[in-house]
Amino acid sequence: MTSVDEPARPNGRIRDAARTRAEILDVATQEFARAGYDGARVDEIAARTRTTKRMIYYYFGGKEQLFTAVLERAYGVIRQAEQELDVEHLDPVAAIRRLAEVTFDHHEQHPDFIRLVSIENIHGAEHIAASEELGTIGSPALEVTGRILAAGRKSGLFTADVDAVDLHALISSFCFFRVANRHTFGALFGRDLVAADQREHYRRMLGDMVIAYLTADRTED
């Protein structure tokens, strides 16, 4: 990371560092989600914030580090939501439904997150792999999910031989597709997957699919 001295603040204003970083990250999130990593420009981000390109380099070091910081904050939002979950008092079926709903709600409410993850996949997850924070962030929900699955199997409710990561992939795939493919799906099939009047239908359908898979009769397998 290139060292950059703190630039002089215009008009002698004292800016709060946390507020400045947050403002830069807000705009950078929008710009990277709109234009992709290669298309985004630090000059454009600076122009849309009450700061300068030099200030961005001071706080983040460069475009690559800024994109990594955007990813870290984006993943941090969903991890925070997972950490705040309180489902272990519920029966296994209700608990799994609630876990699925949290991902459904988050992905719908944060379309920029979907775009950022798609962009990072185009780049082979190189920024995530290089981030110490993202390398250890994992998913707080995985441990809880594992305990719920174990309880469901012990009670005889769940029959599927899956672990928490399998279930996470199953839930995320539907939630991600619904937002990421909204426009192409709508153009091809004439249906808006994110239409407000269909929201509860798809939210319930996700839970039904996951529970049906976990509880399917496998006596003939």
TORPA-4810 file (N, C-alpha, C, O; in nm, 3 decimals):
<nodes>
NODE_1_0.085_-0.120_0.000_0.000_0.000_0.000_0.088_0.123_0.000_0.179_0.135_0.082_M
NODE_2_0.060_0.216_-0.093_0.137_0.337_-0.103_0.105_0.429_0.013_-0.011_0.450_0.049_T
NODE_3_0.213_0.484_0.073_0.192_0.574_0.185_0.157_0.713_0.132_0.226_0.766_0.046_S
NODE_4_0.052_0.769_0.184_0.009_0.902_0.143_-0.012_0.984_0.269_-0.084_0.944_0.360_V
NODE_5_0.052_1.101_0.273_0.032_1.189_0.388_-0.109_1.244_0.387_-0.170_1.261_0.282_D
NODE_6_-0.160_1.270_0.508_-0.295_1.325_0.518_-0.299_1.461_0.451_-0.221_1.550_0.485_E
NODE_7_-0.391_1.478_0.354_-0.399_1.606_0.284_-0.461_1.714_0.371_-0.534_1.687_0.466_P
NODE_8_-0.428_1.838_0.335_-0.488_1.950_0.409_-0.637_1.953_0.382_-0.681_1.929_0.270_A
NODE_9_-0.714_1.983_0.482_-0.860_1.988_0.469_-0.902_2.126_0.420_-0.860_2.227_0.476_R
NODE_10_-0.984_2.131_0.317_-1.025_2.261_0.263_-1.100_2.345_0.367_-1.177_2.294_0.448_P
NODE_11_-1.073_2.475_0.361_-1.143_2.570_0.448_-1.120_2.543_0.596_-1.195_2.591_0.681_N
NODE_12_-1.017_2.466_0.628_-0.984_2.442_0.767_-1.084_2.354_0.839_-1.078_2.343_0.962_G
NODE_13_-1.176_2.289_0.767_-1.277_2.206_0.832_-1.214_2.081_0.891_-1.127_2.018_0.829_R
NODE_14_-1.257_2.046_1.008_-1.212_1.922_1.070_-1.316_1.815_1.044_-1.428_1.822_1.094_I
NODE_15_-1.279_1.716_0.966_-1.374_1.612_0.930_-1.354_1.491_1.019_-1.241_1.453_1.051_R
NODE_16_-1.461_1.432_1.056_-1.456_1.311_1.136_-1.412_1.196_1.047_-1.472_1.170_0.943_D
NODE_17_-1.305_1.126_1.090_-1.247_1.022_1.005_-1.345_0.910_0.975_-1.353_0.863_0.861_A
NODE_18_-1.420_0.867_1.075_-1.514_0.757_1.054_-1.624_0.799_0.957_-1.665_0.719_0.872_A
NODE_19_-1.671_0.922_0.969_-1.776_0.970_0.880_-1.724_0.981_0.737_-1.795_0.947_0.642_R
NODE_20_-1.601_1.028_0.722_-1.541_1.041_0.590_-1.526_0.905_0.524_-1.560_0.888_0.407_T
NODE_21_-1.474_0.809_0.599_-1.458_0.673_0.545_-1.592_0.615_0.505_-1.605_0.554_0.399_R
NODE_22_-1.693_0.635_0.589_-1.824_0.580_0.560_-1.883_0.643_0.434_-1.944_0.574_0.352_A
NODE_23_-1.864_0.774_0.418_-1.915_0.842_0.300_-1.846_0.791_0.174_-1.911_0.768_0.072_E
NODE_24_-1.715_0.773_0.182_-1.641_0.720_0.067_-1.688_0.579_0.034_-1.707_0.546_-0.083_I
NODE_25_-1.708_0.497_0.135_-1.752_0.359_0.112_-1.892_0.354_0.054_-1.922_0.269_-0.030_L
NODE_26_-1.979_0.443_0.098_-2.115_0.448_0.043_-2.111_0.472_-0.108_-2.175_0.401_-0.185_D
NODE_27_-2.036_0.573_-0.148_-2.029_0.608_-0.289_-1.951_0.501_-0.367_-1.989_0.466_-0.479_V
NODE_28_-1.845_0.451_-0.309_-1.765_0.348_-0.377_-1.848_0.222_-0.399_-1.835_0.157_-0.503_A
NODE_29_-1.932_0.186_-0.303_-2.020_0.071_-0.319_-2.109_0.088_-0.441_-2.123_-0.003_-0.522_T
NODE_30_-2.169_0.205_-0.453_-2.257_0.233_-0.567_-2.180_0.231_-0.698_-2.228_0.177_-0.798_Q
NODE_31_-2.060_0.288_-0.699_-1.982_0.298_-0.822_-1.929_0.161_-0.867_-1.936_0.129_-0.985_E
NODE_32_-1.877_0.083_-0.775_-1.829_-0.051_-0.811_-1.946_-0.140_-0.856_-1.932_-0.216_-0.951_F
NODE_33_-2.059_-0.130_-0.787_-2.175_-0.210_-0.825_-2.227_-0.169_-0.963_-2.275_-0.253_-1.038_A
NODE_34_-2.218_-0.041_-0.995_-2.267_0.008_-1.123_-2.172_-0.025_-1.238_-2.214_-0.073_-1.343_R
NODE_35_-2.043_0.002_-1.217_-1.947_-0.005_-1.327_-1.854_-0.125_-1.322_-1.779_-0.149_-1.417_A
NODE_36_-1.859_-0.202_-1.213_-1.766_-0.314_-1.199_-1.631_-0.266_-1.148_-1.606_-0.146_-1.139_G
NODE_37_-1.544_-0.360_-1.115_-1.413_-0.321_-1.063_-1.331_-0.247_-1.169_-1.273_-0.142_-1.141_Y
NODE_38_-1.327_-0.302_-1.289_-1.246_-0.241_-1.394_-1.303_-0.107_-1.440_-1.227_-0.016_-1.473_D
NODE_39_-1.434_-0.094_-1.442_-1.495_0.027_-1.493_-1.504_0.141_-1.392_-1.515_0.257_-1.431_G
NODE_40_-1.499_0.109_-1.265_-1.509_0.213_-1.162_-1.385_0.301_-1.162_-1.274_0.254_-1.189_A
NODE_41_-1.404_0.429_-1.134_-1.293_0.525_-1.132_-1.289_0.596_-0.998_-1.390_0.645_-0.947_R
NODE_42_-1.169_0.602_-0.941_-1.152_0.671_-0.813_-1.184_0.820_-0.830_-1.237_0.882_-0.738_V
NODE_43_-1.153_0.877_-0.946_-1.186_1.017_-0.971_-1.337_1.041_-0.959_-1.380_1.142_-0.904_D
NODE_44_-1.415_0.947_-1.012_-1.561_0.961_-1.007_-1.610_0.950_-0.863_-1.699_1.023_-0.822_E
NODE_45_-1.552_0.858_-0.787_-1.590_0.841_-0.647_-1.558_0.968_-0.568_-1.638_1.014_-0.487_I
NODE_46_-1.441_1.024_-0.594_-1.402_1.148_-0.526_-1.496_1.263_-0.562_-1.533_1.344_-0.477_A
NODE_47_-1.534_1.269_-0.689_-1.621_1.378_-0.735_-1.759_1.372_-0.671_-1.825_1.474_-0.654_A
NODE_48_-1.802_1.251_-0.634_-1.936_1.234_-0.577_-1.935_1.242_-0.424_-2.041_1.232_-0.361_R
NODE_49_-1.820_1.259_-0.365_-1.811_1.273_-0.220_-1.756_1.411_-0.187_-1.702_1.481_-0.273_T
NODE_50_-1.771_1.448_-0.061_-1.717_1.577_-0.017_-1.572_1.560_0.026_-1.534_1.596_0.137_R
NODE_51_-1.493_1.504_-0.066_-1.353_1.480_-0.035_-1.273_1.486_-0.164_-1.324_1.533_-0.266_T
NODE_52_-1.150_1.438_-0.162_-1.063_1.442_-0.279_-1.005_1.304_-0.306_-1.009_1.216_-0.221_T
NODE_53_-0.953_1.287_-0.427_-0.887_1.161_-0.462_-0.771_1.133_-0.367_-0.748_1.019_-0.327_K
NODE_54_-0.699_1.238_-0.331_-0.587_1.223_-0.239_-0.635_1.174_-0.103_-0.567_1.093_-0.038_R
NODE_55_-0.751_1.222_-0.059_-0.805_1.177_0.069_-0.843_1.029_0.062_-0.822_0.955_0.159_M
NODE_56_-0.897_0.984_-0.050_-0.931_0.842_-0.067_-0.806_0.757_-0.057_-0.806_0.652_0.009_I
NODE_57_-0.699_0.801_-0.123_-0.575_0.725_-0.114_-0.518_0.727_0.027_-0.455_0.630_0.070_Y
NODE_58_-0.540_0.835_0.098_-0.492_0.843_0.236_-0.562_0.739_0.323_-0.498_0.672_0.404_Y
NODE_59_-0.693_0.726_0.307_-0.769_0.634_0.391_-0.758_0.488_0.347_-0.759_0.398_0.430_Y
NODE_60_-0.747_0.465_0.216_-0.756_0.327_0.168_-0.633_0.277_0.093_-0.613_0.156_0.083_F
NODE_61_-0.551_0.366_0.041_-0.428_0.323_-0.024_-0.437_0.313_-0.174_-0.337_0.333_-0.243_G
NODE_62_-0.555_0.284_-0.228_-0.569_0.272_-0.372_-0.700_0.205_-0.407_-0.779_0.169_-0.319_G
NODE_63_-0.722_0.189_-0.535_-0.849_0.134_-0.584_-0.870_-0.009_-0.536_-0.980_-0.045_-0.494_K
NODE_64_-0.767_-0.091_-0.543_-0.780_-0.231_-0.503_-0.817_-0.242_-0.355_-0.906_-0.319_-0.319_E
NODE_65_-0.749_-0.165_-0.271_-0.780_-0.169_-0.128_-0.918_-0.112_-0.099_-0.986_-0.157_-0.006_Q
NODE_66_-0.960_-0.012_-0.177_-1.093_0.044_-0.160_-1.200_-0.059_-0.193_-1.299_-0.072_-0.121_L
NODE_67_-1.181_-0.133_-0.302_-1.278_-0.236_-0.339_-1.283_-0.345_-0.232_-1.391_-0.395_-0.200_F
NODE_68_-1.168_-0.381_-0.179_-1.165_-0.481_-0.072_-1.242_-0.431_0.050_-1.317_-0.507_0.112_T
NODE_69_-1.223_-0.305_0.085_-1.295_-0.247_0.199_-1.446_-0.246_0.174_-1.524_-0.267_0.266_A
NODE_70_-1.486_-0.221_0.050_-1.629_-0.225_0.014_-1.684_-0.365_0.034_-1.793_-0.382_0.089_V
NODE_71_-1.610_-0.466_-0.011_-1.652_-0.605_0.007_-1.661_-0.641_0.155_-1.757_-0.705_0.198_L
NODE_72_-1.561_-0.600_0.231_-1.559_-0.632_0.375_-1.682_-0.574_0.445_-1.743_-0.640_0.528_E
NODE_73_-1.716_-0.452_0.411_-1.833_-0.391_0.475_-1.961_-0.458_0.428_-2.053_-0.479_0.508_R
NODE_74_-1.970_-0.492_0.299_-2.091_-0.556_0.246_-2.116_-0.692_0.310_-2.229_-0.723_0.348_A
NODE_75_-2.011_-0.772_0.323_-2.025_-0.902_0.390_-2.052_-0.884_0.539_-2.121_-0.966_0.600_Y
NODE_76_-1.997_-0.778_0.596_-2.019_-0.753_0.738_-2.165_-0.728_0.771_-2.210_-0.760_0.881_G
NODE_77_-2.240_-0.670_0.677_-2.381_-0.641_0.701_-2.461_-0.769_0.719_-2.539_-0.782_0.814_V
NODE_78_-2.442_-0.865_0.629_-2.518_-0.990_0.642_-2.469_-1.074_0.759_-2.547_-1.144_0.822_I
NODE_79_-2.340_-1.067_0.787_-2.290_-1.141_0.902_-2.347_-1.084_1.032_-2.376_-1.159_1.125_R
NODE_80_-2.364_-0.952_1.038_-2.424_-0.890_1.156_-2.568_-0.936_1.173_-2.612_-0.965_1.284_Q
NODE_81_-2.640_-0.943_1.062_-2.780_-0.991_1.067_-2.785_-1.135_1.117_-2.874_-1.171_1.194_A
NODE_82_-2.690_-1.216_1.074_-2.686_-1.355_1.119_-2.653_-1.365_1.267_-2.708_-1.449_1.339_E
NODE_83_-2.562_-1.280_1.312_-2.524_-1.282_1.453_-2.641_-1.242_1.544_-2.648_-1.286_1.659_Q
NODE_84_-2.731_-1.161_1.492_-2.845_-1.115_1.572_-2.962_-1.213_1.572_-3.063_-1.191_1.638_E
NODE_85_-2.947_-1.322_1.496_-3.053_-1.422_1.490_-3.073_-1.490_1.625_-2.977_-1.519_1.696_L
NODE_86_-3.198_-1.513_1.658_-3.231_-1.587_1.780_-3.332_-1.694_1.742_-3.453_-1.672_1.747_D
NODE_87_-3.280_-1.812_1.703_-3.368_-1.916_1.651_-3.359_-2.049_1.727_-3.439_-2.140_1.703_V
NODE_88_-3.263_-2.060_1.817_-3.241_-2.191_1.879_-3.350_-2.229_1.978_-3.356_-2.343_2.023_E
NODE_89_-3.438_-2.134_2.011_-3.553_-2.168_2.096_-3.669_-2.222_2.012_-3.767_-2.271_2.067_H
NODE_90_-3.657_-2.212_1.879_-3.763_-2.258_1.791_-3.747_-2.407_1.760_-3.638_-2.463_1.777_L
NODE_91_-3.854_-2.471_1.715_-3.839_-2.609_1.669_-3.757_-2.608_1.541_-3.751_-2.504_1.474_D
NODE_92_-3.693_-2.720_1.503_-3.601_-2.720_1.388_-3.662_-2.669_1.259_-3.595_-2.597_1.185_P
NODE_93_-3.785_-2.703_1.230_-3.847_-2.658_1.105_-3.864_-2.506_1.105_-3.828_-2.440_1.008_V
NODE_94_-3.917_-2.450_1.212_-3.935_-2.306_1.221_-3.801_-2.232_1.219_-3.789_-2.125_1.161_A
NODE_95_-3.701_-2.292_1.283_-3.568_-2.229_1.287_-3.506_-2.222_1.148_-3.450_-2.119_1.111_A
NODE_96_-3.515_-2.330_1.072_-3.460_-2.330_0.936_-3.534_-2.231_0.848_-3.473_-2.162_0.767_I
NODE_97_-3.665_-2.224_0.861_-3.741_-2.126_0.785_-3.693_-1.984_0.816_-3.677_-1.902_0.725_R
NODE_98_-3.669_-1.956_0.942_-3.625_-1.821_0.981_-3.487_-1.791_0.924_-3.462_-1.680_0.878_R
NODE_99_-3.398_-1.889_0.926_-3.265_-1.871_0.867_-3.277_-1.837_0.719_-3.208_-1.748_0.670_L
NODE_100_-3.362_-1.909_0.649_-3.380_-1.884_0.506_-3.437_-1.745_0.482_-3.398_-1.677_0.387_A
NODE_101_-3.529_-1.702_0.567_-3.592_-1.571_0.551_-3.492_-1.458_0.570_-3.502_-1.354_0.505_E
NODE_102_-3.396_-1.476_0.659_-3.295_-1.372_0.681_-3.213_-1.349_0.555_-3.188_-1.235_0.517_V
NODE_103_-3.171_-1.457_0.490_-3.096_-1.444_0.365_-3.183_-1.385_0.255_-3.139_-1.298_0.180_T
NODE_104_-3.306_-1.431_0.246_-3.401_-1.379_0.146_-3.418_-1.228_0.162_-3.408_-1.153_0.065_F
NODE_105_-3.443_-1.185_0.285_-3.466_-1.043_0.311_-3.342_-0.960_0.282_-3.350_-0.853_0.221_D
NODE_106_-3.226_-1.009_0.326_-3.102_-0.934_0.305_-3.072_-0.916_0.157_-3.045_-0.804_0.113_H
NODE_107_-3.078_-1.022_0.080_-3.042_-1.014_-0.061_-3.138_-0.922_-0.137_-3.096_-0.849_-0.227_H
NODE_108_-3.264_-0.926_-0.101_-3.362_-0.838_-0.166_-3.334_-0.692_-0.133_-3.346_-0.605_-0.219_E
NODE_109_-3.297_-0.665_-0.009_-3.276_-0.529_0.037_-3.139_-0.472_-0.003_-3.118_-0.351_0.007_Q
NODE_110_-3.047_-0.558_-0.048_-2.912_-0.513_-0.081_-2.871_-0.562_-0.220_-2.781_-0.645_-0.232_H
NODE_111_-2.935_-0.510_-0.326_-2.898_-0.553_-0.461_-2.753_-0.522_-0.496_-2.693_-0.592_-0.577_P
NODE_112_-2.696_-0.416_-0.437_-2.555_-0.386_-0.463_-2.466_-0.499_-0.412_-2.362_-0.526_-0.472_D
NODE_113_-2.504_-0.564_-0.304_-2.427_-0.678_-0.253_-2.423_-0.789_-0.359_-2.318_-0.849_-0.382_F
NODE_114_-2.535_-0.815_-0.423_-2.542_-0.919_-0.526_-2.449_-0.884_-0.642_-2.377_-0.970_-0.693_I
NODE_115_-2.450_-0.759_-0.682_-2.363_-0.716_-0.793_-2.216_-0.725_-0.754_-2.133_-0.770_-0.833_R
NODE_116_-2.184_-0.684_-0.632_-2.045_-0.689_-0.586_-1.993_-0.833_-0.581_-1.879_-0.859_-0.621_L
NODE_117_-2.075_-0.924_-0.533_-2.034_-1.065_-0.527_-2.015_-1.120_-0.668_-1.921_-1.196_-0.693_V
NODE_118_-2.103_-1.083_-0.760_-2.088_-1.127_-0.899_-1.958_-1.074_-0.959_-1.887_-1.147_-1.029_S
NODE_119_-1.929_-0.948_-0.932_-1.805_-0.888_-0.982_-1.684_-0.958_-0.923_-1.587_-0.985_-0.994_I
NODE_120_-1.688_-0.987_-0.794_-1.574_-1.053_-0.730_-1.554_-1.194_-0.785_-1.441_-1.241_-0.794_E
NODE_121_-1.662_-1.260_-0.821_-1.647_-1.392_-0.883_-1.582_-1.383_-1.019_-1.504_-1.471_-1.057_N
NODE_122_-1.612_-1.278_-1.094_-1.545_-1.257_-1.223_-1.395_-1.246_-1.203_-1.317_-1.288_-1.289_I
NODE_123_-1.355_-1.189_-1.090_-1.212_-1.171_-1.060_-1.156_-1.287_-0.976_-1.050_-1.273_-0.915_H
NODE_124_-1.226_-1.399_-0.974_-1.173_-1.517_-0.907_-1.161_-1.506_-0.757_-1.081_-1.576_-0.696_G
NODE_125_-1.241_-1.418_-0.696_-1.239_-1.396_-0.551_-1.101_-1.355_-0.500_-1.065_-1.385_-0.386_A
NODE_126_-1.024_-1.289_-0.584_-0.886_-1.254_-0.545_-0.881_-1.153_-0.431_-0.789_-1.157_-0.349_E
NODE_127_-0.978_-1.065_-0.425_-0.978_-0.965_-0.316_-1.020_-1.029_-0.184_-0.965_-0.998_-0.079_H
NODE_128_-1.117_-1.119_-0.191_-1.158_-1.191_-0.070_-1.044_-1.277_-0.019_-1.018_-1.281_0.101_I
NODE_129_-0.975_-1.346_-0.109_-0.866_-1.434_-0.070_-0.752_-1.356_-0.004_-0.682_-1.408_0.083_A
NODE_130_-0.734_-1.232_-0.046_-0.624_-1.151_0.008_-0.663_-1.075_0.134_-0.577_-1.015_0.199_A
NODE_131_-0.790_-1.078_0.170_-0.838_-1.003_0.286_-0.832_-1.089_0.412_-0.894_-1.195_0.419_S
NODE_132_-0.757_-1.042_0.511_-0.752_-1.114_0.638_-0.889_-1.116_0.705_-0.928_-1.217_0.764_E
NODE_133_-0.962_-1.006_0.695_-1.093_-0.998_0.759_-1.192_-1.094_0.696_-1.263_-1.165_0.767_E
NODE_134_-1.198_-1.097_0.563_-1.292_-1.184_0.495_-1.249_-1.330_0.502_-1.333_-1.420_0.495_L
NODE_135_-1.119_-1.353_0.515_-1.071_-1.489_0.525_-1.112_-1.559_0.653_-1.112_-1.682_0.660_G
NODE_136_-1.148_-1.481_0.753_-1.185_-1.540_0.883_-1.329_-1.511_0.923_-1.375_-1.558_1.027_T
NODE_137_-1.400_-1.433_0.840_-1.534_-1.390_0.881_-1.634_-1.504_0.881_-1.724_-1.508_0.964_I
NODE_138_-1.618_-1.599_0.786_-1.707_-1.715_0.781_-1.853_-1.673_0.784_-1.890_-1.568_0.731_G
NODE_139_-1.934_-1.754_0.845_-2.075_-1.723_0.861_-2.119_-1.762_1.000_-2.121_-1.880_1.032_S
NODE_140_-2.154_-1.664_1.084_-2.199_-1.696_1.220_-2.317_-1.792_1.221_-2.338_-1.865_1.318_P
NODE_141_-2.394_-1.790_1.113_-2.512_-1.877_1.107_-2.476_-2.024_1.089_-2.559_-2.110_1.117_A
NODE_142_-2.356_-2.054_1.043_-2.322_-2.192_1.013_-2.322_-2.280_1.138_-2.373_-2.392_1.135_L
NODE_143_-2.266_-2.231_1.247_-2.266_-2.310_1.370_-2.407_-2.333_1.421_-2.442_-2.443_1.463_E
NODE_144_-2.488_-2.229_1.416_-2.628_-2.242_1.459_-2.701_-2.339_1.368_-2.776_-2.424_1.416_V
NODE_145_-2.680_-2.325_1.237_-2.745_-2.414_1.142_-2.707_-2.559_1.167_-2.791_-2.649_1.160_T
NODE_146_-2.578_-2.581_1.195_-2.533_-2.717_1.222_-2.603_-2.778_1.342_-2.640_-2.895_1.340_G
NODE_147_-2.622_-2.698_1.447_-2.690_-2.749_1.566_-2.838_-2.776_1.538_-2.895_-2.873_1.588_R
NODE_148_-2.900_-2.690_1.457_-3.041_-2.711_1.423_-3.058_-2.837_1.339_-3.150_-2.915_1.361_I
NODE_149_-2.969_-2.857_1.242_-2.975_-2.978_1.159_-2.958_-3.103_1.244_-3.028_-3.202_1.226_L
NODE_150_-2.863_-3.096_1.338_-2.840_-3.211_1.427_-2.964_-3.240_1.511_-3.001_-3.356_1.530_A
NODE_151_-3.027_-3.135_1.562_-3.148_-3.153_1.643_-3.260_-3.211_1.558_-3.335_-3.297_1.604_A
NODE_152_-3.272_-3.163_1.435_-3.376_-3.214_1.346_-3.356_-3.360_1.311_-3.453_-3.435_1.302_G
NODE_153_-3.231_-3.400_1.290_-3.203_-3.541_1.259_-3.226_-3.629_1.382_-3.280_-3.739_1.371_R
NODE_154_-3.186_-3.578_1.497_-3.205_-3.655_1.620_-3.352_-3.680_1.649_-3.389_-3.787_1.698_K
NODE_155_-3.435_-3.581_1.618_-3.578_-3.595_1.644_-3.650_-3.677_1.537_-3.766_-3.714_1.554_S
NODE_156_-3.579_-3.705_1.428_-3.640_-3.780_1.319_-3.709_-3.693_1.215_-3.763_-3.745_1.117_G
NODE_157_-3.708_-3.561_1.235_-3.773_-3.470_1.140_-3.694_-3.458_1.010_-3.751_-3.463_0.901_L
NODE_158_-3.563_-3.443_1.022_-3.479_-3.422_0.904_-3.415_-3.554_0.862_-3.362_-3.628_0.945_F
NODE_159_-3.422_-3.582_0.734_-3.367_-3.707_0.681_-3.250_-3.684_0.586_-3.177_-3.778_0.554_T
NODE_160_-3.232_-3.561_0.539_-3.129_-3.532_0.439_-2.989_-3.536_0.501_-2.967_-3.488_0.612_A
NODE_161_-2.895_-3.594_0.427_-2.757_-3.602_0.471_-2.682_-3.479_0.420_-2.605_-3.488_0.324_D
NODE_162_-2.705_-3.366_0.483_-2.642_-3.240_0.443_-2.583_-3.173_0.567_-2.628_-3.195_0.680_V
NODE_163_-2.481_-3.091_0.544_-2.426_-3.013_0.654_-2.466_-2.867_0.638_-2.541_-2.832_0.546_D
NODE_164_-2.416_-2.783_0.727_-2.458_-2.642_0.728_-2.415_-2.569_0.601_-2.487_-2.481_0.553_A
NODE_165_-2.299_-2.605_0.546_-2.252_-2.539_0.423_-2.341_-2.577_0.305_-2.375_-2.493_0.223_V
NODE_166_-2.380_-2.705_0.298_-2.473_-2.749_0.193_-2.602_-2.667_0.199_-2.651_-2.619_0.097_D
NODE_167_-2.655_-2.652_0.318_-2.782_-2.581_0.334_-2.766_-2.432_0.301_-2.854_-2.371_0.240_L
NODE_168_-2.654_-2.376_0.342_-2.625_-2.236_0.310_-2.624_-2.216_0.158_-2.679_-2.119_0.107_H
NODE_169_-2.560_-2.309_0.086_-2.554_-2.300_-0.061_-2.694_-2.311_-0.122_-2.726_-2.240_-0.216_A
NODE_170_-2.775_-2.400_-0.068_-2.911_-2.420_-0.119_-2.994_-2.294_-0.103_-3.061_-2.250_-0.196_L
NODE_171_-2.990_-2.236_0.016_-3.069_-2.116_0.044_-3.017_-1.997_-0.037_-3.094_-1.923_-0.098_I
NODE_172_-2.885_-1.979_-0.036_-2.826_-1.864_-0.103_-2.850_-1.868_-0.254_-2.867_-1.763_-0.316_S
NODE_173_-2.850_-1.988_-0.312_-2.864_-1.998_-0.458_-2.998_-1.940_-0.503_-3.003_-1.868_-0.603_S
NODE_174_-3.104_-1.971_-0.433_-3.236_-1.918_-0.470_-3.241_-1.767_-0.447_-3.285_-1.692_-0.534_F
NODE_175_-3.195_-1.723_-0.331_-3.201_-1.581_-0.296_-3.116_-1.497_-0.390_-3.155_-1.387_-0.430_C
NODE_176_-3.000_-1.549_-0.426_-2.908_-1.477_-0.515_-2.966_-1.471_-0.656_-2.968_-1.364_-0.718_F
NODE_177_-3.013_-1.584_-0.707_-3.069_-1.590_-0.842_-3.184_-1.492_-0.857_-3.194_-1.422_-0.958_F
NODE_178_-3.270_-1.487_-0.759_-3.390_-1.403_-0.765_-3.356_-1.258_-0.791_-3.427_-1.189_-0.864_R
NODE_179_-3.248_-1.210_-0.731_-3.208_-1.069_-0.747_-3.115_-1.052_-0.867_-3.134_-0.961_-0.948_V
NODE_180_-3.015_-1.139_-0.879_-2.915_-1.124_-0.985_-2.974_-1.141_-1.124_-2.931_-1.074_-1.218_A
NODE_181_-3.071_-1.230_-1.138_-3.127_-1.262_-1.271_-3.264_-1.199_-1.293_-3.337_-1.238_-1.384_N
NODE_182_-3.298_-1.103_-1.211_-3.431_-1.043_-1.220_-3.463_-0.994_-1.361_-3.571_-1.023_-1.413_R
NODE_183_-3.371_-0.921_-1.422_-3.402_-0.857_-1.549_-3.400_-0.956_-1.666_-3.488_-0.952_-1.751_H
NODE_184_-3.301_-1.046_-1.670_-3.298_-1.143_-1.779_-3.414_-1.241_-1.767_-3.476_-1.277_-1.867_T
NODE_185_-3.445_-1.283_-1.645_-3.558_-1.374_-1.623_-3.688_-1.307_-1.666_-3.773_-1.369_-1.730_F
NODE_186_-3.703_-1.180_-1.629_-3.823_-1.108_-1.667_-3.836_-1.091_-1.818_-3.946_-1.103_-1.872_G
NODE_187_-3.724_-1.064_-1.885_-3.727_-1.047_-2.030_-3.762_-1.178_-2.101_-3.831_-1.177_-2.203_A
NODE_188_-3.714_-1.290_-2.047_-3.737_-1.420_-2.110_-3.874_-1.480_-2.078_-3.937_-1.542_-2.163_L
NODE_189_-3.918_-1.461_-1.955_-4.039_-1.530_-1.909_-4.154_-1.437_-1.870_-4.262_-1.483_-1.833_F
NODE_190_-4.130_-1.306_-1.877_-4.237_-1.213_-1.848_-4.280_-1.211_-1.703_-4.396_-1.182_-1.673_G
NODE_191_-4.189_-1.242_-1.612_-4.223_-1.242_-1.470_-4.112_-1.175_-1.389_-3.995_-1.208_-1.403_R
NODE_192_-4.152_-1.081_-1.306_-4.057_-1.008_-1.221_-4.044_-1.083_-1.089_-4.138_-1.084_-1.008_D
NODE_193_-3.929_-1.143_-1.066_-3.907_-1.222_-0.945_-3.905_-1.137_-0.818_-3.917_-1.190_-0.708_L
NODE_194_-3.889_-1.006_-0.834_-3.880_-0.917_-0.718_-4.004_-0.828_-0.708_-4.003_-0.729_-0.634_V
NODE_195_-4.108_-0.860_-0.781_-4.232_-0.783_-0.773_-4.288_-0.787_-0.632_-4.290_-0.893_-0.568_A
NODE_196_-4.332_-0.672_-0.582_-4.379_-0.662_-0.443_-4.496_-0.756_-0.415_-4.506_-0.812_-0.306_A
NODE_197_-4.585_-0.772_-0.513_-4.703_-0.855_-0.487_-4.673_-1.004_-0.491_-4.760_-1.086_-0.461_D
NODE_198_-4.549_-1.040_-0.528_-4.508_-1.181_-0.529_-4.407_-1.213_-0.420_-4.360_-1.326_-0.408_Q
NODE_199_-4.375_-1.112_-0.340_-4.268_-1.129_-0.241_-4.297_-1.242_-0.143_-4.213_-1.330_-0.124_R
NODE_200_-4.413_-1.239_-0.081_-4.445_-1.342_0.018_-4.457_-1.480_-0.045_-4.426_-1.581_0.018_E
NODE_201_-4.502_-1.484_-0.169_-4.508_-1.612_-0.242_-4.371_-1.675_-0.252_-4.353_-1.793_-0.221_H
NODE_202_-4.272_-1.597_-0.297_-4.137_-1.652_-0.314_-4.067_-1.676_-0.180_-3.990_-1.771_-0.166_Y
NODE_203_-4.095_-1.591_-0.083_-4.037_-1.610_0.050_-4.087_-1.741_0.113_-4.010_-1.816_0.172_R
NODE_204_-4.216_-1.766_0.098_-4.273_-1.890_0.150_-4.226_-2.011_0.067_-4.199_-2.118_0.122_R
NODE_205_-4.216_-1.993_-0.064_-4.172_-2.101_-0.151_-4.031_-2.147_-0.115_-4.003_-2.267_-0.115_M
NODE_206_-3.943_-2.052_-0.085_-3.808_-2.087_-0.043_-3.810_-2.176_0.080_-3.747_-2.281_0.083_L
NODE_207_-3.885_-2.133_0.182_-3.893_-2.213_0.303_-3.953_-2.349_0.278_-3.905_-2.449_0.332_G
NODE_208_-4.058_-2.356_0.195_-4.121_-2.483_0.164_-4.024_-2.578_0.094_-4.020_-2.697_0.125_D
NODE_209_-3.946_-2.525_-0.001_-3.851_-2.609_-0.075_-3.744_-2.666_0.018_-3.712_-2.784_0.012_M
NODE_210_-3.690_-2.580_0.103_-3.583_-2.624_0.193_-3.635_-2.729_0.291_-3.571_-2.832_0.312_V
NODE_211_-3.751_-2.704_0.350_-3.807_-2.799_0.446_-3.847_-2.929_0.378_-3.827_-3.036_0.434_I
NODE_212_-3.904_-2.921_0.257_-3.940_-3.041_0.184_-3.817_-3.128_0.157_-3.824_-3.250_0.168_A
NODE_213_-3.707_-3.065_0.122_-3.582_-3.139_0.097_-3.531_-3.205_0.225_-3.491_-3.321_0.225_Y
NODE_214_-3.532_-3.129_0.334_-3.478_-3.181_0.459_-3.564_-3.294_0.518_-3.512_-3.381_0.588_L
NODE_215_-3.694_-3.292_0.491_-3.785_-3.387_0.555_-3.837_-3.495_0.459_-3.924_-3.573_0.498_T
NODE_216_-3.786_-3.502_0.338_-3.836_-3.596_0.238_-3.824_-3.741_0.288_-3.730_-3.776_0.361_A
NODE_217_-3.919_-3.823_0.248_-3.918_-3.966_0.282_-3.810_-4.035_0.202_-3.818_-4.042_0.080_D
NODE_218_-3.709_-4.085_0.270_-3.597_-4.150_0.203_-3.589_-4.300_0.237_-3.482_-4.360_0.231_R
NODE_219_-3.702_-4.357_0.272_-3.704_-4.500_0.310_-3.670_-4.590_0.193_-3.625_-4.703_0.214_T
NODE_220_-3.690_-4.542_0.069_-3.659_-4.624_-0.047_-3.520_-4.597_-0.103_-3.479_-4.663_-0.198_E
NODE_221_-3.446_-4.501_-0.047_-3.312_-4.471_-0.096_-3.215_-4.586_-0.068_-3.097_-4.577_-0.103_D
</nodes>
